[in-house]
Amino acid sequence: MKVSPPVKPGTRVAKGARTRESILRVAVNLASVEGLEGLSIGRLADELKMSKSGLFAHFGSKEELQLATVEMAREIFVAHVIRPALTKPPGMPRLWSLCQNWLEHVESRVFEGGCFFTAASFEFDSRPGPVRELIVQAMRKWLLTLSRAVEEAQKAGHLQDSVDPQRFAFEVYSLAIGAHWGHQLLGDRKALSNVRGTILGRLRALSTASCPPLRKAG
Amino acid sequence: MKVSPPVKPGTRVAKGARTRESILRVAVNLASVEGLEGLSIGRLADELKMSKSGLFAHFGSKEELQLATVEMAREIFVAHVIRPALTKPPGMPRLWSLCQNWLEHVESRVFEGGCFFTAASFEFDSRPGPVRELIVQAMRKWLLTLSRAVEEAQKAGHLQDSVDPQRFAFEVYSLAIGAHWGHQLLGDRKALSNVRGTILGRLRALSTASCPPLRKAG
């Protein structure tokens, strides 16, 4: 993840960074609804009621805008899903927190169009180029975060050692994107809570006797 | 599924139907790679080296073309995934055959860009209109086919009665779209065979003593 250097508040640079950030938040929502490929500088200028040349000052091309939008989406995802889970003790509670936060951020419409990355993944899977690469990178990081959490749960003695961390992370990942799909496409209001139950059932079935109790939030 | 009436071979109508079908097969592949929204009459005319007016004779608008493309994709899916499974005895063998054919049609690139419907689902989940409705309809039919196969496996005494057919169909569905995603986006060659193993493991874990043995094909 590219992290910009801190900017001094009140300066012109700070104002530029704030504007850029607020533009990108709109871009993320627009892309989550209409797709990243639909995100042109013209379309975004319409949405923001800004001039195209004003936007060009921030992003030199459509591709640059798409890349910055993916990075902003990743920052929002880290803030809503990953960071809060890191406050939980490593082990099953953290793994379960990652899963819950992930489902919750779709349920509470952090991105207007549902899960930004699931949509972007399927949109760009057959479009080679830097945008696809950045999406792949973000998804690999997320799968790595999940499989590390599985390993930590094993080290903490909460999860059976026979579980393959990468495969299990992938299984949990798949169940969650299925839920996003059911929620978003079929309008199935129970999709997310059903899948929350399925994941919890899998975690409990594979847990050890020393695993702390896991509960559904809410 | 709309089924066209049979046409007499050699007639002008038959030729028109054949042309329409071969145009739609190209459209399906194009849409599986570039997305359904990218499928305009102009783009398709380029690909087919046909005139736009020739294409307009078959499809009056972009939306009509998109709808016909979704219907053709559904016919191809039924022919490759559902119909061959119906030759298996109802019960676990048929359920497992549906899952295997589904993964196999992605592996063997029946659609150039991977799984047509998974991609279309995520592309159109936030775009209301007739195209989205037709995709939703196709996906509901597919989930119904899966959950009926789960019920049949229970009636045949192969699968534990405690399994909820709809939820289990959804779980299997989610695992498979996860596999399509890993295969297509991450280029993970093992994604499909890993998920085949995960689904087989789930089916075996929930099967009864009278379930016939299930094997991985290939």
Interface residues (C-beta under 8 A of the other chain):
Chain A: S32 V33 E34 G35 E37 G38 E112 G113 G114 T118 A119 S121 F122 E123 F124 D125 S126 R127 R132 I135 V136 M139 R140 R167 F170 E171 Y173 S174 L175 A176 I177 G178 A179 W181 G182 Q184 L185 L186 A191 N194 V195 T198
Chain B: S32 V33 E34 G35 E37 G38 E112 G113 G114 T118 A119 S121 F122 E123 F124 D125 S126 R127 R132 I135 V136 M139 R140 R167 F170 E171 Y173 S174 L175 A176 I177 G178 A179 W181 G182 Q184 L185 L186 A191 N194 V195 T198
